[in-house]
Amino acid sequence: MAAGNTRQTDERPRHQQWRDLSLLFLSRGANGEKLSPEIRLEQMRMLVEAQKLPLPYAFPFLMVPYAACFINHVAWYWLAIPVMLLFFANWFNRRTLTAFTEAHPTAADVAGWERRFVMASGLFAIAMGSTAFFYWVPESFVLQSYVITALLVVLAPICLITSSYLPAFYATVLPIVAVACLQIAFFASTLHAALAGVLIVFTVLLAQLAARLNRIMLHSITLREDKSGLIEQLFKAKRESDAARARAEEANRAKSHFLANMSHELRTPLNAIIGFSEVMSSEIFGKHAVPTYKEYAQDINRSGQHLLGLINDVLDLSRIEAGRFQITEEDVDIVQVAEDCRRIVEIRAQAQRVGIIAEFDDNLPVVYGDARALRQTWINLLTNAVKFSPPDTTVRLFAQMEENGEMRFGVHDNGPGIAESEIEKVLQAFTQGASGLAQPGKGSGLGLSIVKGLLAVHGGRFELKSELGKGTRAECVLPPQRLKMKRHMARSA
């Protein structure tokens, strides 16, 4: 069977073998690399652009005065043959260029157009090369040199025009040079040998120049394709990003709508549960027959308070993320707010045997901001610090001025700390570090996210610094435009 396959391959039609060989030659670049159909098609487009001259039929008409130089030495009918051939070649070439431009070919049509362009180049080469036979005057070396010189002059613009597509260059240049050298070979004189040598060397130089220009053009085509690919990827990424943003905005609107509708539905029954459970746990209408019911009422009250706080946190965070968190700006004494929050958290801290100390700079400026948001910031930071501090440790409150005019305040604790890899994680909503996960039921993971959002609303920033086993430093920074000198200090100044 293998022998039969070999015999079948060898018996292919001769025209098919030549066609495959020509396609192999046409698909190679200046360095012998195989070119893709898209690149070969772009080369042909560049060849078409290079031939869009202001006077497309000027070159064949130049053949007429050139032929007139030999009218006293060659019969008129011999002089007319190259002129007619050149007009026909030029007509066929122009027709090919026009058809290519109007057809808008794709990569699948490359092979057929390559053969057509090579045929047009070959016809032009035959027309020009025929002058070496029909205009050759054996007894006049001057006219012979004139013919060779004219061919050399023609080769120069051909090199520039066809360098973008090497098959057209070779199909034009090689036949002209071969015909001229063949005509010179009939004469064995030294001068003719010198002429042949000059023609060959000149052709080699033109081939090197064309190959170099072709490599430059190939590089520009590759860069252009890469640029087009990047632009297409960019537009695709933008479309995907726009679609994702539209989906995110729609989801955010749905979330906000849901929270707005459910906030009242959730908080109204919760407030009732909290109120009734408080009445039951305080035994206002009489003692319970079973003491356990009092404990159950206290558990219900604590659970209701926790759930109400969680709902409020979720609503605040949703408003912050949606950019609809409204602040009421007023003059706020940051130290007074800190002391108020300290008294609120003090009972819980004493229950956990955690001490709270305060270190505030003297004569701190007044903060122009939202008192409720700043109070919530202090409470969230204090609650977190006390929650994760081991017994018999101290939590430090501080507020101080920076050299650049900013105010820095916050809470330092001596708790277990947070790993550096988890700092970004704990700043996200509903996430906790390893220490938080080890103590389930102690938080929802919203406190620091809300603090970060509240500071952003005030144009400030939140910084969390921590190391495992060395505690955590939660620090808030307010910009100078949020600070105002106290009135009594302004009067003394």
N, C-alpha and C positions, 0 to 999 in steps of 0.2 A: 504493500500500500504506500509505503514511503517512496518507493521508486516511481510509482504512478503519479504521486503528487509532484515529484520533481520534474517528471516529464511534462506534466500539465503546465507547470510554471514556465518551463523552457519554451513551450509551444504557444505562449501568448502572442497575440498579433504584434507585429513590429511597431505599428503606430502607437499601441498602448504602452510598449516598453519605452519608446521615445517620449511619450507624454509624461510617464512617471519620472523619467530622468530629468526632463525639463522642469517639472514641479519641484524636484529635489534641489535643482540649481536655483530656481527662483525664490525658494523659501529660506535661503541662507543670507546672513548678514556679512559685513565687511570682515569680521573675524571668523567666519565660518559657523557662527552660532545659528541655531534654528529660530526663525522668527515666527511669532504667532500671526494668524490671519488678520487680527485687528491692527497689528503694527504694519504689516505689508499694505493693508488698505490705507492706512494713514500716510505711508510713503507715497502711494500713488496719488493721494489728494495733494500732497506737497508738490509732486511732479506737475500736476495739472495747474496749480497756482503759479509755479515757476514759468509756465508757458503762456500766461495771460499777459501778452505784450501789447503795447499801444498800437503797434502796426503788425498784426499777426501774419500778413502775407508779404511783408517787406523782403524777407530773405529770398523767396523764389524769384522776385523781380530783380534782385541783385545779380541773379545768375545770367540775366540777359546781357548787361554790359561786360560781364566776365567772359561770356562766350564770344562776344564781339572782338575780343583781343586776338582770337585765333582765326578770324574770318579769312585772312589771306593765306592760311596754311592748312585749313581743314574745310571739307565740303560742308555746305550749310545744313544738309540733312543730318550729318553726324553731330553738328553743333546743337541741333534742335532736340536730339534724343535725351541728353542729361537734363535739359530745361523742362521737357515734358515729364520726365520721370520725377523731377523735384516738385513740380506743381501737383502731380498725382499724390506723391508721398505727403506733401503738406496738406492736401485736401483730406486724405485718409486720417492723418493725425488729428486735424481739427475736428473731424467728424467723431473720432474716438473721444476726444476731450469733451465735446458737447454731450455725447451720449452718456459718458461717465457722470458728468455733472447733473444731468437730468434724471438719471436712473436712481441716484441715492443708494448705491450698492451697500450690502452688508458683508459681514465676514464670510458668509456662505458663498458669495459670488466672487471671491478673490481669484480663484484659479482661472476662470474664464477671462476676467479683465487683465490679468497678468499676461496671458498669451496675446491678447489684443494689443497691449501697450508694447510688448516686445516685437510684435509684427510691424507696428507703426514705426518703431525705431529702426527695424531692419530695412524697411522700404526707404527710409531717409538715407540710411547708410549706402544702400545700393545706388540711389540717385547721385549722391556725392562721390561715391567711389567710381562710378562710371566715367567721371571726367578724367580719371587717370588713364583710361583707354581711348575715349573719343577725342580728348584734347591733347593727346600726347604727340609731339612732333619729334620724330627720331633724329632729324638733322640739326635741331636747335636745342642746345643745352640750357639756354636762357629760358625758353618757354617750358622746358621740363622742370627747371627749378621753380618757375612760376606756379606750375600745377602743384608741386609738392608743398610749396609755401602756402598756397591757398588752402590746401587740405589741413596743414598745421594750424592755420588761423581759424578754420572752422571748428577744429577739435577743442579749442579753448572755451568758447561759449557752450559747446555741447557738454563739456565737463561740468560747468557751473549749473547748467539747467538740469542735467540728469543725475547729479551727485546724490540727490535725495532718494533715488531709486536705482541701485546699482545694476540690476538686470537691463534696464534701458540704456545705461551708460555703456555696458559691454556690448549690447546688441547694436549700438551705433558706432562706437569707436573701433572695435576690433575688425569689423568688415572693411572699413575705410582704410585702416593701416595695412590690412592683409592685401587688399587690392593694390595699394601703392607700392608695397614691398615686392609684390609679384611682378609688377610692371618694371620696377627698377632692376629686378633680378635678370631680365633679358640682356642687360648691358653689364659687361664685366669690367668697366673702367673704375679707376680709383675714386673719381668724383661721385659716381653713382653709388659706390659702396659707402662713401662718406654720407651721402644723402640718406641712404637706408639706415645707417647707424644713428644719424640725428633723429630720424622719424621714430625709430624704436625707443631711443632714450627719452624722447619727448613724450611718447605714449606711456612709458613706465612712470614718468613723473606725474602725468595727468591721472593715471590710475591710483597712485599713492595719494594725490590730492583729493580725488573723488572719494577714496575710502576713508580718509580722515574727516572730510566734510560729512560723509554718511554716518560715521560714528557719532559726531556731534549732534546731527539731527536725530539719530536714534535715541541719544541720551535726552534730548529735549522732548521727544515723543513720550519716553518713559516717564519723565518728570511730569509731563502734562497729564498722562493717564493716572499717575499716582495722585496728583492734585485733584483730578476729577473724582477719583475713588474716595479721597478724603472728604471732598465736599459732599459727595453723595452720602457717605457715612455720617457726616455732620448733620445733614438735613434729616437723615433717617433718625439719628439720635434725638434731634430737636423735635421731630414729629412724635417720637415715643415719649419724650419728656413732656411735651405739651399734653399728650393724651393722659399720661400719668398724673400730671398736675391737675387736669380737669377732673380725673377720677378722685384725686385726693381732696380737691375743693368740694366736689359733690358729697364725698363721704363726710367731710368736716361740716358742711351745711346740714347733712342728715343728723350728725351727732349733736350739733348745737340745737337743732329743732327738737330732737328727742329729749335732750337735757332740759331745754326750756319748758317743754310740756310736762316732763316727769318730775321736775323739781317741786312743784306745788303738790302733785299727787303723792310724792314720797314724804315730804317734810310734814304735811298736815297730819297724816295718821301717826307719824313718828312722834310729833309733839304731843299728841294725845296719849300715846303709849308711855312716853316719858312722864307726863303729868300724872296719869293715873297710877303708874307704878311708884312714883314718889309719894303719892297720897297713901298707897297701900303699905309701902315700906315704913312710913312714919306713923302708921296706925292712928291717923287723925280721927277716924270714926270708931275706934275701938281696937282692942288687941285681937290678934288672930287666935283662933282656937288651936291651930297647929303652928308652932314657932317656925317650922320649915317654910311656911308660906311667906313669912317676912323676908327670909333669905332669898326665896325665889323672886319676890318683888324687887329686891335690891339688885339681883342679877339682871332682871329685865331692864331696870333703869340704867344700869351701867352699859348693857348691850345697846340700848336705844341711844344713849349719849354717844357711844362709839360710832354707831351707824350714822347718826346725824352729822357728826364731825367729818366722817368719810364722805358723805354726800356733799357737804359744804366745800370740802377740799376739791372734789372732782369738778364741781361747778366753777370754783375759782380758777382751777387749772384750765378748764375748757375755755373760759372767757379770756384768760391770758394768751393761750395758744391762738385763739381766733382774733386777737388784737382788739377785743371789745371790753377789756377791763378798764373801767372808768375810775379815775382817782380824783379825790377832792383835795386840792392842794391848800395847805395852811401852814402856819409856823408850828413846828413840832420840836419839843425839847427831847432829844434822843436819850439823854440820861434819865429823865423822868419816866419815859416810856419803858426803858430797861428796868428801872426799879419796880414799876407796876407789874411787869411780866415776871420779875423775880419773885414777888410776893405770891403770884398765882401758882408758880411751879414749886415754891418753897416746901409746901406740905408733902408733895410727892418726893422731893429730894430728901427730906428728913426721913420719910418712910424707908428709903433705900440707903440711908446713912451716907448721903452724898452732900458735901458742903458747897455752897455757892459764894464766891467772893467777887467783888467788883473793883475794877481799876479804871477810872475815867480821868482823862486829862481835865485840868481846870479851864474854865472859860471856853468850853466848846461852843462853836457857833450853832445857831438855830438851823434846823433842817426845814426847807420848804418842800413839803411833800404830803403824802396821804398818811394820816396818823394811824388809821386802821391797818393799812398795809404794813407799816413799820412795826406796829405792835404784833401783827401776825408773824412777821419775820423773826422778831426776838423770841416769841413763844415757840415757834418751830425749832429754832436753833437750840434753845434751852431744853426743850422737851427731848430732842434727840440726844443731847449731851448727857442729861441725867439718866435717860433710858439705858444707854450703853456704858455708863460709868460703873465700875465695880464698887462695892461698899468701901467706906473709909477713904474715899478719894475726893478731889476738889474740882469743881468746874469754875472757870474764870471768865467773867464778863469784862470786856474792855471796849473803850472808844477813845480814839486818838486822832490827831491831825498829822498828815503827811507833809513832807517838804514841798511837794508839787501842788498843795492846796486842796487835796482830796481828804475826805474823812473816812477812816477805816474803823469799823466796829465789828464785834462778833463774839464768839464763844470758843474757848479752848478747854479740852477735857483730857483726862488721863485714861481713857478707855482702851479697848483692845486695838483700836486703829483700823485703817483700811489699806489694803494692798494697793500699790500704785496702779496696777492693771485694772482695778475695780472702781477707781475714782470717777471716770467718765460714766461708768455703768450706774452708780448710785445717784447721779444727777438726772437720770432719765426717770420718767414717770412709772410707777408701779414696779420698780426694781430696787433690790436691796443688796448689800454686800454680804460676805460670808458671815459676819457677826450678826447681821439682821436675820439671815436665814436660820441661824443657830438658835434664835429666840423667837419662835413663831408667835403670832398674836400681839406683837409689840408695835405694829405699825403697818401702814399700807404702801409705803414707799413713795409718798407724794410730797412729804414735807420739804425736802431740799429742792425738788422741781418747782414748787410754788415759790420758795424763797428766790430762786434764780429768776423766775418770771417777774416777781414783784420788783426786784432790783432793776431788771431790764426796762420795766415801765418807767422807772425813775431815772433812766439813763446811766445807771450804775452797773456793777458787775459783782459776781459771787465767785470766791476763790476757796477751794477745798484742798487743804494740805494735810497729809496723814502718812504715817508709817505704821506697820504692824508692830504692836507692843509699845508704841510711843505716843498714843493718843491721836486726837484729830483737832485741826485748827480750821474752823469754819469762819471765814472773814468776808464781810460785806464792804464794798467801796462805793461811796457816793461822790459824784463829780463836784467841782467847785461851784458850778452854777446852781446847785441845790443848797448851798450854804449861805447863811446870812449872819452878820455880826449881831450879837445881843445888844439890845437898846442901851443898857446902862454902860456898856463898853464904848459904844459909839459916842455917847454924851461925854464920857471922860476923855476920850481922844480929842 
